[in-house]
Amino acid sequence: MKARVLDRADVLKIVDTLRLEGYEVIAPFGGRGRDTFFDTVTDLNRDQIRIHLPNPYYPPKRYVFPHIERLLKIERNNGDLRVEPTYEAPKRAIFGIRSCDIAGIFHLDRFYLGRDFRDIYYENRRKNLLLINVACTDPEVDIGEECFCVCSDTGPAARDHFDLQLMDLGDEFMAVAGTPAGEAMFTDPIFRKGTKAHVAKRRAILEDVRKRFKPVTTSWFSAAISDVTREKILEKTWEEIGNRCLECGGCTYVCPACTCFTATDRQVGPNEIERVRIWDSCAFGGFTRMAGGFNPRRAVHDRRNRRFFRKLAHYFIQRELSMACAGCGRCAAVCHGDIGMPSVVEMIRRATVEVEKHEPVSH
């Protein structure tokens, strides 16, 4: 990967250049208190873009996989039906996307584009999406109590799947190109060649930042993957997790790697119907309900079982070459029942240790 450096004062010129090239640029902004969010850059808010800030809870995956998306419309005219697919392919760039969200979008790529069938709606949005990653280097601001990207090997600096990565070195930023599109940006005179000292400084910053994550959120993650894969989790553990679940779906809606959706038809005019797909959640009671009304996973703990098996089991990681958990910690931040991924991993580990303690030992 080619790398360059640029002055801190020139970083937002990247946004200006992309806008001049016709991109809709999405960037992170800060609100009141902890409130942070991604929004479209305009002339009015351009100077309010923030490089370092707590990761917004609502993931930027919605710009490639919208929360509500029209798939097609059906028009009825004098007894005739006309079906018209709705394809959107906006030219869009996400500036300031975190490494965990880069991993989330890569997982969506593997799910929607990586196998026998390709989702054309997702593909159209994805092919025109430029990702400008900003590595998390400010432990006081960028890294939250719930972050555990070092466990899922997705951060604090993404290794790949971005077009351009920016890392704050102090007075300067280092830019690393991950694709030809990112490398093409180096023709701008704001970029210049770096030195070995820049590379060494980058390495030292990352080494320091990796030590700043909370041990409680980074313990036993790989052990939980092993236990879930080998189906060693006791039913009473899933029941304990299920009893805490309020079935709100919040964990799903803030997850950058969740892929589930439902489709529905709704009337939008006297002679017009549209089909839309909407994010769905395995937390909802009707998620697994079949057409005849039978629900094989009516009990909430069965649906929690499904969620964490889908996230952690080696079968799915191997099938998609990507894990459906990016280590962003959003599920832990929004869950009222304290069954976000870090807590569940800890509960699984405690239960497994308890079982192993009572296993017979031959002498």
JOCOR-V223609 format. One record per backbone hydrogen bond with DSSP energy under -1.0 kcal/mol. NH is the residue of the N-H (numbers start at 1). CO is the residue of the C=O. Records with the same first field share a line. If there is no record, write none. Layout:
BEGIN
NH: CO ; CO
END
This chain:
BEGIN
4: 175
5: 192
6: 173
8: 171
10: 7
11: 8
13: 10
14: 11
16: 12
17: 13
18: 14
19: 15
20: 16
21: 17
22: 19
23: 18
24: 91
26: 93
27: 39
29: 37
31: 35
35: 32
37: 29
39: 27
41: 25
46: 42
48: 45
49: 46
50: 28
62: 59
63: 60
64: 61
65: 61
69: 277
71: 275
72: 275
73: 84
74: 273
75: 82
76: 271
77: 80
80: 77
82: 75
84: 73
86: 71
92: 128
93: 24
94: 130
95: 26
96: 132
97: 132
102: 98
103: 99
104: 100
105: 101
106: 102
107: 103
108: 104
109: 105
110: 106
111: 107
112: 108
113: 109
119: 112
123: 119
124: 120
125: 121
126: 122
127: 123
129: 126
130: 92
132: 94
133: 164
134: 97
135: 166
136: 156
141: 138
142: 138
148: 327
151: 148
152: 148
154: 149
163: 131
164: 131
165: 176
166: 133
167: 174
169: 172
173: 6
174: 167
175: 4
176: 165
177: 2
178: 163
179: 163
183: 179
184: 180
186: 183
187: 184
188: 185
191: 188
192: 5
199: 195
200: 196
201: 197
202: 198
203: 199
204: 200
205: 201
206: 202
207: 203
208: 204
209: 205
210: 206
211: 208
212: 209
217: 214
218: 215
224: 220
225: 221
226: 222
227: 223
228: 224
229: 225
230: 226
231: 228
232: 227
238: 234
239: 235
240: 236
241: 237
242: 238
243: 239
253: 249
254: 250
262: 278
264: 276
266: 274
268: 272
269: 272
273: 74
274: 266
275: 72
276: 264
277: 69
278: 262
279: 67
280: 260
284: 281
287: 284
289: 286
290: 294
293: 290
303: 299
304: 300
305: 301
306: 302
307: 303
308: 304
309: 305
310: 306
311: 307
312: 308
313: 309
317: 313
318: 314
319: 315
320: 316
321: 317
333: 329
334: 330
335: 331
344: 340
345: 341
346: 342
347: 343
348: 344
349: 345
350: 346
351: 347
352: 348
353: 349
354: 350
355: 351
356: 352
357: 353
358: 355
359: 356
END
